[in-house]
């Protein structure tokens, strides 16, 4: 695979994930967060099971406690929190806030895995957190605390935990089979949550809603994951993670164009700090990866 194709894959993944945030905001009155997550997981699981059909054997769920934890955090918990957050905040806010995920992963990885955090990453994390503080804080002073922004911050922390759990699992498993197993294990966790939600937030299915839910399962749920893994496999995590910062850019663009959401000065300045901090930290990570390869 060429570098150009790998860069295309990671950018396509973040664009698809940006569409997921935008659609979650657009569908907030039509379908509950748990139901939308359940449909996403079921559809994505069917696709991943087909891709992995030759690898499913008695060892497929080896190390199941960690796989179950991955399913509870990143596959079930993360999208529920995401779709819940955009019921109360804009897609622009959610996209910008969740962009801090790679950086909030750093202290968790240092604590659990013993990763070394270098000064460049600390500076990048401080810049990004300052950007989130600007986005959330100015609105909180002006309009009061927005529960959606708080949920977005919690969501970023949940995904960070999932990322570290994934690294623990990948010490003994390859990425795609472990992810597929975690998807399957997340389904029993989602069923009671969907049941409780349906008592107060029943879904009225229509053909457009079904098609959009199907899109979320096929593309954000499975295709984006395959694109991201393919790009990371070629570029390495350091170079690929720098392009994760396109997620808030794509989300803001889609939200403004498709939903008519406004861009305020706090979004522009705060977003610049979030993205700039991420790029600053990722540049150091890429340099270390290249140095190790050399």
Residue pairs with C-beta under 8 A, 6 or more apart in sequence:
1 230
1 234
3 234
3 235
5 234
6 230
6 231
6 234
6 235
6 240
7 231
7 235
7 243
8 231
9 227
9 228
9 230
9 231
10 227
10 228
10 231
10 232
10 235
10 240
10 243
10 244
11 243
11 246
12 224
12 227
13 224
13 225
13 227
13 228
13 231
14 224
14 228
14 243
14 244
14 246
14 247
14 250
15 246
15 250
16 219
16 220
16 223
16 224
16 227
17 220
17 224
17 247
18 95
18 247
18 250
18 251
18 253
18 254
19 219
19 220
19 250
19 254
20 82
20 216
20 219
20 220
20 224
21 82
21 86
21 91
21 94
21 95
21 98
21 251
21 255
22 91
22 251
22 254
22 255
22 258
22 259
23 212
23 215
23 216
24 33
24 36
24 82
24 83
24 86
24 91
24 94
24 216
25 86
25 90
25 91
25 94
25 255
25 259
26 258
26 259
27 36
27 209
27 212
27 213
28 83
28 86
28 87
30 203
30 204
30 206
30 209
31 203
31 209
31 213
32 83
32 194
32 197
32 198
32 201
32 203
33 79
33 80
33 81
33 82
33 83
33 84
33 87
33 197
34 80
34 190
34 193
34 194
34 196
34 197
35 194
35 197
35 198
35 201
35 203
36 79
36 83
36 213
36 216
37 76
37 79
37 80
37 83
37 190
38 190
38 191
38 193
38 194
39 213
39 214
39 216
39 217
40 79
40 213
40 216
40 217
40 220
40 221
41 75
41 76
41 79
41 183
41 186
41 187
41 190
41 217
41 221
42 187
42 217
43 213
43 214
43 216
43 217
43 218
43 221
43 222
44 183
44 217
44 218
44 221
44 222
44 225
45 180
45 183
45 184
45 187
47 217
47 218
47 221
47 222
47 223
48 176
48 179
48 180
48 183
48 222
48 225
49 56
49 180
49 184
51 176
51 180
51 226
52 176
52 177
52 180
55 177
60 177
60 180
60 181
61 67
61 181
61 184
61 185
62 172
62 173
63 169
63 172
63 173
64 181
64 185
66 165
66 168
66 169
67 169
67 178
67 181
67 182
67 185
68 182
68 185
68 189
69 165
70 162
70 165
70 166
70 169
70 178
70 179
70 182
70 185
71 182
71 183
71 184
71 185
71 186
71 189
72 186
72 189
73 158
73 159
73 161
73 162
73 165
74 158
74 159
74 161
74 162
74 163
74 165
74 166
74 182
75 162
75 182
75 183
75 186
76 186
76 189
76 190
76 193
77 158
77 162
78 155
78 158
78 159
78 162
80 193
81 151
81 152
81 154
81 155
81 158
82 94
82 98
82 152
82 155
84 151
85 94
85 148
85 149
85 151
85 152
85 155
86 94
86 148
87 148
88 146
88 147
88 148
88 151
89 146
89 147
89 148
89 149
89 151
89 152
90 148
90 255
90 259
90 261
91 251
91 254
91 255
91 259
91 261
92 251
92 252
92 255
92 256
92 261
92 263
92 267
93 135
93 136
93 139
93 146
93 148
93 149
93 152
93 267
94 148
94 152
94 155
94 251
95 247
95 248
95 250
95 251
95 252
95 255
96 131
96 132
96 135
96 248
96 251
96 252
96 267
96 270
96 271
96 274
97 132
97 135
97 136
97 149
97 152
97 153
97 155
97 156
97 274
98 152
98 155
98 156
98 159
98 247
98 248
99 128
99 244
99 245
99 247
99 248
99 274
99 275
99 278
100 125
100 128
100 129
100 131
100 132
100 156
100 274
100 278
101 156
101 159
101 160
101 163
101 244
102 241
102 244
102 278
102 281
102 282
103 121
103 124
103 125
103 128
103 129
103 277
103 278
103 281
104 125
104 156
104 157
104 160
105 160
105 163
105 164
106 115
106 117
106 121
106 125
106 281
107 117
107 125
108 160
108 161
108 164
109 115
109 163
109 164
109 167
110 116
110 117
112 164
112 168
113 164
113 167
113 168
118 284
118 288
120 280
120 281
120 283
120 284
121 281
121 284
121 285
123 277
123 280
123 281
124 277
124 278
124 279
124 280
124 281
124 282
124 284
125 277
125 281
126 277
127 273
127 274
127 276
127 277
127 280
128 273
128 274
128 276
128 277
128 278
128 281
129 277
130 273
130 277
131 269
131 270
131 271
131 272
131 273
131 274
131 275
131 276
131 277
132 153
132 270
132 274
133 270
134 266
134 269
134 270
134 273
135 149
135 266
135 267
135 270
135 271
135 274
136 146
136 149
136 150
136 153
138 266
139 146
139 149
139 266
140 146
140 149
166 175
166 178
166 179
169 178
169 182
170 178
175 229
176 226
176 229
179 225
203 209
228 240
231 240
231 243
232 240
236 286
236 289
236 290
236 293
237 285
237 289
238 282
238 285
238 286
238 287
238 288
238 289
238 290
239 282
239 286
239 289
241 278
241 282
241 285
241 286
242 278
242 279
242 282
242 283
242 286
244 278
244 282
245 274
245 275
245 278
245 279
245 282
248 271
248 274
248 275
249 271
249 275
252 263
252 267
252 271
255 261
256 262
256 263
